[in-house]
Amino acid sequence: MDAQSRGQADGTDPADQWVLNPETGEYELRLNDSAEQPRTPHPRSAPRTGPGSTAPARVPGQRGRRAAPATEDTPAPGSRKRKQKRSRKKKALMWTGGALGLVLVGGSAFAYYWYDRLYGNINTVDIGDVGSDEAVADGPVNLLVIGNDVRTGEGNEAYGNRTNVTGHADTTLLFHMSEDRTNATVVSIPRDLMINIPDCESRQSDGSTKKIPGSTVPTKFNESYGVNGRDPGCTMLTVEEITGLELDHFMMFDFNAVKTLSTAVGGVKVCLEEPIKDLDGGSGLDLPEGESTIQGEDALSFLRNRHGLKNESDLDRIEMQQKFVASMLRQLKEDTLDSPSKMLDVADAATKSLTVDKGIGSPSKLLALARELGKIDLKNITLMTLPVVDNPDEPTPVTVVLHPSEAPKLFSMLQNDVSLTEVKKKEKDAKDKQAELLEGTRAEASEIRVDVLNGGGPGGAAQDTLVWLQTSEGVARSTNKGNAPADVDKTRLEYAPNQADQARKLADLMGLPASAMKPGTTDADATTPMTLTLGPDFTKAGVSIAPPKKVDAKQSRADEKMCKK
């Protein structure tokens, strides 16, 4: 792997983070006084839009960023550092749970040994200005978990191409953590999804940068990594172009991680409606009907197997992988985190098989991320596959393309941080006066008077909207007023109190969210129009601006067990 390193990029010696306590005579780990300093954030690299891209426009201002603190564990001014509850720790996810082992053994010479060991285990990759330099920022967090199908390691050659020494993006999960940390959505991206891979840059071991051209025709998603020198940053840019999201970090595991992690947690429970016996196939899996506990080679075979599944396709396999991940999360929460020895085994196994970007390239940074993930209850973690359909360009489809209606819905929900779970609403949401603006009578479309301005939307948005309103929706009393005096952050509709029925009808037609409604305080005369200013959240006339509330795709929850009994 180009531009890889172990441990911290700035060369800090973990021994410098140990301080002698004069009261006890013991050396104590002081991450707050660490020599590790935050890097100066790089500007985010906007994904390039290739020919034929189906990616929606990126939503500006989606994530609020904060300046990196002086030290990672120092609370922000005016905030109180609270003791982490044990139940919070137990909710940590598998791929960052290993870092929590530091908490269980902190403040001793034993902890120093493990911190030093874990520190040296971690592989990091310099992906340039892709992603974030902060371990955790305010706002939603988007983490890409890449399953690398490289065949190196004992017993792994049987699973495919032995000559591939870098691997491809095989099992890939987009983990979206909500801004309020009440919920998360985990989206599996099929390896055989046909998509345009954007241009990207890869840092070389000599410090130079290699420019890698994107694909000129739709290409399998798994080629976004490992082909033509593409690194994980290229995979991140590809996902950004597909979804319109900004990604913060990546974590990459290989086949060995599945075997070592499943063994470290003491095995993972799985359940089959029918037995699977693939002794002559590629996986070698042999499991009976009902519940089994698998680890090591059996766990990897389970995740790689297609034999005995509905259509024996990659999509069927993804569904099984999601159930395995959910079961492993529960195992970690219910059993592993109560055992320091098991937790250290998990930490060691995870970091040995883990490659990350430099923004989370140390145990303390992984711990900071794990703390945020640990705030989310498993019942509020949704697992699903990216909505796709068979590739219409293939007589006998073996690849897939984005679902033309459901995929954009999912992207819009993620961009607007809409939960796919029934998370309990806060009291202030129940009393939201803004939402009440959409409640009440509606005028007829022919009664609506509105001036349309472009305040940051696509070129020609005002005229396109005017034509659509007049020809398709019957809003004849509408006028194109050209560009607004100043751009707006989001689309807004300004109206007088006695125009509320017109405003509600126009909101219905335009798909305006409640936040777009801006009522005045003085009534208008009968001929005065409302003012609709289109912002950067406007994409196309006739396309709803408000995010959808649901997507028609099969979903599961992380707390659901494979065996219902």
C-alpha positions as CSV (number, residue, x, y, z in Angstrom):
1,M,0.0,0.0,0.0
2,D,1.4,3.4,-1.0
3,A,2.0,6.0,1.6
4,Q,1.3,3.7,4.5
5,S,2.7,3.9,8.0
6,R,2.3,2.3,11.4
7,G,1.3,4.2,14.5
8,Q,1.2,8.0,14.5
9,A,2.3,10.0,11.5
10,D,4.1,12.7,13.5
11,G,6.4,10.2,15.2
12,T,5.2,10.9,18.8
13,D,6.6,8.3,21.3
14,P,3.8,6.8,23.4
15,A,6.2,6.9,26.3
16,D,5.9,10.7,26.3
17,Q,2.3,10.3,27.2
18,W,3.1,8.7,30.6
19,V,3.4,11.0,33.6
20,L,4.7,10.2,37.1
21,N,2.1,10.8,39.8
22,P,4.0,12.0,42.9
23,E,1.2,11.0,45.2
24,T,1.1,7.3,44.1
25,G,4.6,6.8,42.7
26,E,2.9,5.3,39.6
27,Y,3.2,6.3,36.0
28,E,-0.2,7.2,34.5
29,L,-1.4,7.5,30.9
30,R,-2.3,11.2,30.2
31,L,-3.9,11.4,26.7
32,N,-4.9,15.0,27.5
33,D,-1.2,15.9,27.7
34,S,-0.3,14.0,24.7
35,A,2.3,15.3,22.3
36,E,-0.1,14.5,19.5
37,Q,-1.4,17.7,18.1
38,P,-4.2,18.2,15.7
39,R,-3.3,18.8,12.1
40,T,-4.4,21.9,10.2
41,P,-7.5,20.9,8.4
42,H,-7.3,20.6,4.7
43,P,-10.1,21.8,2.5
44,R,-12.5,19.2,1.6
45,S,-12.3,17.8,-2.0
46,A,-15.6,18.0,-3.7
47,P,-16.3,14.8,-5.7
48,R,-16.1,15.3,-9.4
49,T,-19.2,14.7,-11.5
50,G,-18.4,12.4,-14.3
51,P,-20.4,11.8,-17.4
52,G,-23.7,10.1,-16.7
53,S,-23.4,10.5,-13.0
54,T,-26.6,10.0,-11.1
55,A,-25.4,11.7,-7.9
56,P,-27.6,14.4,-6.5
57,A,-26.3,17.8,-5.8
58,R,-24.3,18.1,-2.6
59,V,-26.2,19.8,0.2
60,P,-24.2,22.8,1.4
61,G,-23.9,23.4,5.1
62,Q,-24.9,19.9,5.9
63,R,-22.3,19.5,8.6
64,G,-21.3,22.0,11.1
65,R,-17.6,21.9,11.7
66,R,-15.7,22.9,14.9
67,A,-12.1,23.9,15.2
68,A,-9.9,21.0,16.4
69,P,-9.3,21.3,20.2
70,A,-5.9,21.6,21.6
71,T,-6.0,18.1,22.8
72,E,-8.3,15.3,21.9
73,D,-9.8,14.6,25.3
74,T,-10.0,18.2,26.5
75,P,-13.6,19.3,26.9
76,A,-14.7,22.4,25.0
77,P,-14.7,25.7,27.0
78,G,-17.8,25.9,29.1
79,S,-18.6,22.2,28.9
80,R,-18.4,19.7,31.7
81,K,-16.5,16.5,31.2
82,R,-18.8,13.8,32.4
83,K,-17.9,10.3,33.4
84,Q,-18.8,7.8,30.7
85,K,-21.5,5.5,31.8
86,R,-20.9,1.8,31.5
87,S,-24.0,1.3,29.4
88,R,-22.6,3.7,26.9
89,K,-19.4,1.7,26.5
90,K,-21.3,-1.4,25.9
91,K,-23.0,0.1,22.8
92,A,-19.7,0.5,20.9
93,L,-19.5,-1.0,17.5
94,M,-17.4,-3.9,16.4
95,W,-14.9,-2.1,14.2
96,T,-14.0,0.6,16.7
97,G,-14.7,-1.4,19.9
98,G,-11.2,-2.5,20.1
99,A,-10.1,0.9,21.1
100,L,-12.3,0.8,24.2
101,G,-9.9,-1.8,25.6
102,L,-7.8,1.2,26.6
103,V,-10.5,2.4,29.0
104,L,-10.6,-0.9,30.8
105,V,-6.9,-1.0,31.6
106,G,-6.0,2.7,31.8
107,G,-3.7,4.0,34.4
108,S,-1.2,1.2,34.9
109,A,2.0,-0.2,33.4
110,F,-0.2,-2.9,31.9
111,A,-2.0,-0.2,30.0
112,Y,1.2,1.3,28.7
113,Y,2.1,-2.1,27.2
114,W,-1.2,-2.4,25.5
115,Y,-1.3,1.2,24.3
116,D,2.1,0.9,22.8
117,R,1.2,-2.4,21.2
118,L,-2.1,-1.1,19.7
119,Y,-0.4,2.1,18.6
120,G,2.1,0.1,16.6
121,N,-0.6,-2.2,15.1
122,I,-2.5,0.4,13.2
123,N,-1.9,0.9,9.5
124,T,-2.5,4.4,8.2
125,V,-2.8,5.7,4.6
126,D,-2.3,9.3,3.5
127,I,-5.3,10.1,1.3
128,G,-4.5,13.8,0.9
129,D,-7.3,16.3,1.3
130,V,-10.1,13.7,1.1
131,G,-12.0,13.2,4.4
132,S,-11.5,15.1,7.6
133,D,-8.5,15.7,9.9
134,E,-10.7,15.7,13.0
135,A,-11.6,12.3,14.6
136,V,-15.1,13.6,15.3
137,A,-16.7,16.8,14.3
138,D,-20.0,18.5,15.1
139,G,-22.8,17.4,12.8
140,P,-23.4,14.0,11.1
141,V,-20.4,11.7,10.7
142,N,-20.0,9.5,7.6
143,L,-17.6,6.6,7.9
144,L,-16.8,4.2,5.1
145,V,-15.9,0.6,6.1
146,I,-14.2,-1.2,3.3
147,G,-13.9,-5.0,3.2
148,N,-10.7,-5.7,1.2
149,D,-10.8,-9.0,-0.7
150,V,-7.0,-9.4,-0.9
151,R,-6.2,-13.1,-0.6
152,T,-3.0,-12.8,1.4
153,G,-2.8,-14.8,4.6
154,E,-3.1,-18.5,5.5
155,G,-6.0,-20.3,3.8
156,N,-7.3,-17.2,2.0
157,E,-6.0,-18.2,-1.5
158,A,-8.9,-20.5,-1.9
159,Y,-11.4,-17.6,-2.0
160,G,-10.3,-16.2,-5.4
161,N,-7.6,-14.5,-7.4
162,R,-4.2,-15.4,-5.8
163,T,-2.3,-12.8,-7.9
164,N,-4.2,-9.8,-6.6
165,V,-1.8,-8.3,-4.0
166,T,-3.8,-5.2,-3.3
167,G,-7.4,-6.4,-3.3
168,H,-10.6,-4.6,-4.3
169,A,-13.5,-2.9,-2.5
170,D,-15.5,-6.0,-1.8
171,T,-17.9,-5.7,1.1
172,T,-18.3,-1.9,1.6
173,L,-20.5,-0.3,4.3
174,L,-21.4,3.4,4.5
175,F,-22.0,4.2,8.2
176,H,-24.0,7.4,8.7
177,M,-24.1,8.6,12.3
178,S,-26.8,11.3,13.0
179,E,-25.8,14.7,14.3
180,D,-27.7,14.2,17.6
181,R,-26.2,10.6,17.9
182,T,-29.6,9.1,18.5
183,N,-29.5,6.9,15.3
184,A,-27.4,5.5,12.5
185,T,-27.9,4.1,9.1
186,V,-25.5,1.4,7.7
187,V,-25.8,1.0,3.9
188,S,-24.2,-1.9,2.1
189,I,-22.9,-1.0,-1.4
190,P,-22.9,-3.9,-3.8
191,R,-19.5,-4.7,-5.3
192,D,-21.1,-5.2,-8.7
193,L,-22.8,-1.8,-8.8
194,M,-22.1,-0.1,-12.1
195,I,-21.1,3.5,-11.5
196,N,-18.7,6.2,-12.8
197,I,-15.5,6.3,-10.8
198,P,-14.2,9.9,-10.6
199,D,-10.7,11.1,-11.1
200,C,-8.6,10.9,-7.9
201,E,-5.1,11.3,-6.6
202,S,-3.0,8.7,-4.8
203,R,-0.1,9.5,-2.5
204,Q,3.0,7.5,-3.3
205,S,5.6,6.1,-0.9
206,D,8.2,8.7,-2.2
207,G,5.8,11.5,-1.2
208,S,4.7,12.3,-4.8
209,T,1.1,12.3,-5.9
210,K,-0.2,10.1,-8.7
211,K,-3.2,11.4,-10.7
212,I,-5.5,8.5,-11.6
213,P,-8.1,9.1,-14.3
214,G,-11.7,8.1,-13.6
215,S,-13.7,5.6,-15.7
216,T,-15.0,6.8,-19.0
217,V,-17.9,4.2,-18.9
218,P,-19.9,2.7,-16.0
219,T,-17.5,0.4,-14.1
220,K,-18.0,-2.0,-11.2
221,F,-17.8,-0.3,-7.8
222,N,-15.2,-2.7,-6.5
223,E,-12.7,-1.3,-9.0
224,S,-12.7,2.0,-7.1
225,Y,-9.9,0.5,-4.9
226,G,-6.9,-1.5,-6.0
227,V,-7.2,-0.9,-9.8
228,N,-4.7,1.5,-11.5
229,G,-3.2,2.4,-8.2
230,R,-6.5,3.7,-6.6
231,D,-6.3,4.0,-2.8
232,P,-9.1,4.2,-0.2
233,G,-9.4,7.9,-0.9
234,C,-10.5,7.0,-4.4
235,T,-13.2,4.8,-3.0
236,M,-14.3,7.6,-0.7
237,L,-14.6,10.0,-3.6
238,T,-16.6,7.4,-5.5
239,V,-19.1,7.0,-2.7
240,E,-19.3,10.8,-2.3
241,E,-20.2,11.1,-6.0
242,I,-22.8,8.4,-5.7
243,T,-24.5,9.7,-2.6
244,G,-23.8,13.5,-2.5
245,L,-22.5,13.1,1.0
246,E,-19.2,14.2,2.4
247,L,-17.2,11.3,4.0
248,D,-15.1,11.9,7.0
249,H,-13.0,8.7,7.5
250,F,-12.5,5.2,6.2
251,M,-11.6,1.9,7.9
252,M,-10.4,-1.1,5.8
253,F,-10.3,-4.7,6.9
254,D,-9.2,-7.8,5.1
255,F,-10.2,-11.5,5.3
256,N,-7.9,-12.1,8.3
257,A,-9.9,-9.5,10.3
258,V,-13.1,-11.6,10.0
259,K,-11.3,-14.7,11.3
260,T,-9.4,-13.0,14.1
261,L,-12.2,-10.7,15.3
262,S,-14.9,-13.5,15.3
263,T,-12.5,-15.7,17.3
264,A,-11.6,-12.8,19.7
265,V,-15.2,-12.3,20.7
266,G,-15.7,-16.0,21.3
267,G,-17.7,-16.7,18.2
268,V,-20.7,-15.2,16.5
269,K,-24.3,-16.7,16.6
270,V,-25.9,-17.2,13.2
271,C,-29.2,-18.9,12.3
272,L,-30.2,-20.7,9.1
273,E,-33.7,-21.7,8.0
274,E,-32.1,-24.5,5.9
275,P,-28.7,-26.2,6.2
276,I,-25.9,-25.0,4.0
277,K,-23.4,-27.6,2.7
278,D,-20.9,-26.3,0.2
279,L,-18.0,-28.7,0.6
280,D,-17.3,-28.8,-3.2
281,G,-17.9,-25.0,-3.7
282,G,-15.8,-22.0,-3.1
283,S,-16.7,-21.4,0.6
284,G,-16.5,-25.0,2.0
285,L,-19.3,-24.0,4.4
286,D,-21.1,-26.8,6.3
287,L,-23.7,-25.5,8.8
288,P,-26.9,-27.2,10.0
289,E,-30.4,-25.7,10.2
290,G,-31.0,-23.5,13.2
291,E,-28.5,-21.7,15.4
292,S,-24.7,-22.1,15.2
293,T,-21.8,-20.3,16.7
294,I,-19.1,-19.7,14.2
295,Q,-15.6,-18.2,14.3
296,G,-12.3,-18.2,12.4
297,E,-12.4,-19.9,9.0
298,D,-16.1,-20.8,9.4
299,A,-17.0,-17.1,9.9
300,L,-15.2,-16.1,6.8
301,S,-16.8,-19.0,4.8
302,F,-20.2,-17.8,6.1
303,L,-19.6,-14.2,4.8
304,R,-18.2,-15.4,1.5
305,N,-20.8,-18.1,0.8
306,R,-23.5,-17.7,-1.9
307,H,-24.4,-21.4,-2.2
308,G,-27.9,-22.3,-0.9
309,L,-29.1,-18.6,-0.8
310,K,-32.2,-17.4,-2.8
311,N,-30.6,-16.5,-6.1
312,E,-27.0,-17.3,-5.0
313,S,-26.2,-13.7,-5.8
314,D,-24.1,-11.0,-4.2
315,L,-27.2,-9.2,-3.0
316,D,-28.3,-12.4,-1.1
317,R,-24.8,-12.6,0.4
318,I,-25.0,-9.0,1.5
319,E,-28.1,-9.7,3.5
320,M,-26.4,-12.5,5.3
321,Q,-23.4,-10.3,6.0
322,Q,-25.6,-7.7,7.6
323,K,-27.1,-10.3,9.9
324,F,-23.6,-11.4,10.8
325,V,-22.5,-7.9,11.6
326,A,-25.6,-7.2,13.7
327,S,-25.0,-10.5,15.6
328,M,-21.4,-9.6,16.2
329,L,-22.4,-6.2,17.6
330,R,-24.7,-7.8,20.1
331,Q,-22.0,-10.3,21.1
332,L,-19.6,-7.4,21.7
333,K,-22.1,-5.5,23.7
334,E,-23.5,-8.4,25.8
335,D,-20.4,-10.4,26.5
336,T,-17.1,-9.1,25.3
337,L,-17.0,-5.7,27.0
338,D,-17.6,-7.2,30.4
339,S,-14.3,-9.1,30.1
340,P,-11.0,-7.2,30.0
341,S,-9.1,-10.1,28.6
342,K,-11.6,-10.6,25.7
343,M,-11.7,-6.8,25.1
344,L,-7.9,-6.7,24.8
345,D,-8.0,-9.7,22.4
346,V,-10.6,-7.8,20.3
347,A,-8.5,-4.6,20.4
348,D,-5.4,-6.4,19.3
349,A,-7.2,-8.4,16.6
350,A,-8.9,-5.3,15.3
351,T,-5.9,-3.0,15.1
352,K,-3.7,-5.7,13.5
353,S,-6.2,-6.0,10.6
354,L,-7.1,-2.4,10.4
355,T,-6.1,0.3,7.9
356,V,-7.4,3.8,8.5
357,D,-6.8,7.4,7.3
358,K,-4.5,9.6,9.3
359,G,-7.5,11.5,10.8
360,I,-8.2,8.5,13.1
361,G,-4.7,6.9,12.9
362,S,-4.1,6.5,16.7
363,P,-5.8,4.5,19.5
364,S,-6.9,7.8,21.2
365,K,-8.5,9.0,18.0
366,L,-10.3,5.7,17.5
367,L,-11.4,5.9,21.1
368,A,-12.9,9.4,20.5
369,L,-14.8,8.0,17.5
370,A,-15.9,4.9,19.5
371,R,-17.3,7.1,22.3
372,E,-19.6,8.9,19.8
373,L,-20.7,5.6,18.2
374,G,-21.3,4.2,21.7
375,K,-24.1,6.8,22.2
376,I,-26.3,5.0,19.7
377,D,-28.6,2.3,20.9
378,L,-28.5,-0.9,18.7
379,K,-32.3,-0.7,18.1
380,N,-31.7,2.6,16.4
381,I,-29.1,1.3,13.9
382,T,-30.7,0.5,10.6
383,L,-28.9,-1.9,8.2
384,M,-29.9,-2.0,4.5
385,T,-28.6,-2.5,1.0
386,L,-28.3,0.4,-1.4
387,P,-31.5,0.3,-3.5
388,V,-30.5,-1.2,-6.9
389,V,-32.1,-2.9,-10.0
390,D,-30.7,-5.3,-12.5
391,N,-28.5,-3.7,-15.1
392,P,-30.8,-3.1,-18.1
393,D,-27.9,-3.0,-20.5
394,E,-27.1,-6.7,-20.0
395,P,-29.2,-9.5,-21.7
396,T,-28.5,-11.7,-18.7
397,P,-27.9,-9.2,-15.8
398,V,-24.9,-10.0,-13.6
399,T,-24.4,-6.4,-12.4
400,V,-26.7,-3.8,-10.9
401,V,-27.4,-0.1,-11.2
402,L,-29.0,2.4,-8.8
403,H,-32.7,2.2,-8.4
404,P,-34.0,5.3,-10.3
405,S,-36.4,6.4,-7.6
406,E,-35.6,4.7,-4.3
407,A,-31.8,5.4,-4.3
408,P,-32.3,9.2,-4.6
409,K,-34.8,9.1,-1.8
410,L,-32.2,7.3,0.5
411,F,-29.5,9.8,-0.5
412,S,-31.8,12.7,0.3
413,M,-32.6,11.3,3.7
414,L,-28.9,10.8,4.5
415,Q,-28.0,14.3,3.2
416,N,-30.7,15.8,5.4
417,D,-29.9,13.6,8.4
418,V,-33.4,11.9,8.4
419,S,-33.6,8.8,10.6
420,L,-34.8,5.5,9.2
421,T,-35.7,4.4,12.7
422,E,-38.6,5.6,15.0
423,V,-36.3,7.5,17.3
424,K,-38.3,9.2,20.1
425,K,-38.7,12.8,19.3
426,K,-37.6,15.5,21.8
427,E,-40.3,17.6,23.4
428,K,-39.2,20.7,21.5
429,D,-39.9,18.9,18.3
430,A,-43.4,18.1,19.4
431,K,-44.0,21.8,20.0
432,D,-42.4,22.9,16.8
433,K,-44.3,26.0,15.8
434,Q,-42.6,26.0,12.4
435,A,-44.2,22.7,11.4
436,E,-47.6,24.1,12.2
437,L,-47.2,26.6,9.4
438,L,-48.1,23.8,7.0
439,E,-51.3,23.0,8.8
440,G,-54.5,24.7,7.6
441,T,-56.6,25.4,4.5
442,R,-55.2,25.5,1.0
443,A,-56.0,28.0,-1.8
444,E,-56.6,26.9,-5.4
445,A,-53.5,26.9,-7.6
446,S,-55.1,29.5,-9.8
447,E,-55.3,31.9,-6.8
448,I,-51.5,31.8,-6.1
449,R,-49.5,34.9,-6.8
450,V,-45.8,34.5,-6.5
451,D,-42.5,36.0,-7.8
452,V,-39.8,33.5,-8.3
453,L,-36.1,34.4,-7.8
454,N,-32.9,32.3,-8.1
455,G,-30.9,32.7,-4.9
456,G,-28.3,30.0,-5.4
457,G,-30.0,27.3,-7.4
458,P,-28.9,25.9,-10.7
459,G,-28.6,28.3,-13.7
460,G,-32.0,29.0,-15.2
461,A,-33.8,27.6,-12.1
462,A,-36.2,30.6,-11.8
463,Q,-37.4,30.3,-15.4
464,D,-37.6,26.5,-15.3
465,T,-39.8,26.8,-12.2
466,L,-42.0,29.4,-13.7
467,V,-42.6,27.3,-16.8
468,W,-43.4,24.3,-14.7
469,L,-45.7,26.2,-12.4
470,Q,-47.7,27.7,-15.3
471,T,-47.9,24.8,-17.7
472,S,-48.0,21.8,-15.3
473,E,-49.5,23.1,-12.0
474,G,-51.9,25.9,-13.1
475,V,-50.1,28.7,-11.2
476,A,-50.7,31.3,-13.9
477,R,-50.1,34.3,-11.7
478,S,-46.4,33.6,-11.3
479,T,-43.5,35.8,-12.5
480,N,-39.7,35.2,-13.1
481,K,-37.8,37.9,-11.2
482,G,-34.4,36.6,-12.2
483,N,-31.5,36.5,-9.7
484,A,-32.1,37.4,-6.1
485,P,-30.2,40.4,-4.6
486,A,-28.2,37.8,-2.5
487,D,-27.9,34.1,-2.3
488,V,-29.7,32.2,0.4
489,D,-28.7,29.1,2.3
490,K,-31.9,27.3,1.5
491,T,-35.0,27.8,-0.5
492,R,-37.5,30.1,1.3
493,L,-41.1,31.3,0.7
494,E,-41.9,34.7,2.1
495,Y,-45.6,35.6,2.5
496,A,-48.1,37.8,4.4
497,P,-50.4,36.3,7.1
498,N,-53.4,36.6,4.8
499,Q,-51.5,34.7,2.1
500,A,-51.0,31.6,4.3
501,D,-53.5,29.5,2.3
502,Q,-51.6,30.3,-0.9
503,A,-48.3,29.5,0.8
504,R,-49.5,26.1,2.0
505,K,-50.7,25.2,-1.5
506,L,-47.4,26.3,-3.1
507,A,-45.5,24.4,-0.5
508,D,-47.5,21.3,-1.5
509,L,-46.7,21.8,-5.1
510,M,-43.0,22.5,-4.6
511,G,-42.4,20.0,-1.8
512,L,-41.2,22.7,0.5
513,P,-40.3,21.8,4.1
514,A,-41.7,23.7,7.0
515,S,-38.4,25.4,7.5
516,A,-38.8,27.2,4.2
517,M,-42.0,29.0,5.3
518,K,-41.2,32.6,6.3
519,P,-44.5,34.4,7.3
520,G,-44.5,38.2,7.7
521,T,-46.4,40.2,10.2
522,T,-48.4,42.6,8.0
523,D,-51.2,41.6,5.6
524,A,-50.8,42.2,1.9
525,D,-53.3,43.7,-0.5
526,A,-55.0,41.4,-3.1
527,T,-52.5,42.0,-5.9
528,T,-49.2,41.7,-4.0
529,P,-47.4,38.4,-4.7
530,M,-45.5,36.1,-2.4
531,T,-41.7,35.8,-2.9
532,L,-40.2,32.4,-3.6
533,T,-36.3,32.4,-3.5
534,L,-34.7,29.2,-4.8
535,G,-31.6,28.1,-2.9
536,P,-28.9,25.5,-3.4
537,D,-31.2,22.8,-2.0
538,F,-33.4,23.2,-5.2
539,T,-32.4,20.7,-7.8
540,K,-35.1,20.6,-10.5
541,A,-38.6,22.0,-11.1
542,G,-41.1,19.3,-10.0
543,V,-38.6,17.6,-7.6
544,S,-39.5,17.9,-3.9
545,I,-37.2,20.0,-1.8
546,A,-38.3,18.5,1.5
547,P,-36.5,15.2,2.2
548,P,-38.6,12.0,2.0
549,K,-39.6,10.4,5.2
550,K,-39.1,6.8,4.1
551,V,-37.5,4.7,1.4
552,D,-39.0,1.5,0.0
553,A,-36.2,-1.0,0.6
554,K,-35.7,-3.9,3.0
555,Q,-34.3,-2.9,6.3
556,S,-33.2,-4.5,9.6
557,R,-32.2,-3.3,13.0
558,A,-28.9,-4.2,14.8
559,D,-30.8,-5.5,17.8
560,E,-32.8,-8.1,15.8
561,K,-31.6,-11.7,16.2
562,M,-31.3,-14.1,13.3
563,C,-33.1,-16.8,15.3
564,K,-36.5,-15.4,16.4
565,K,-37.0,-18.0,19.1
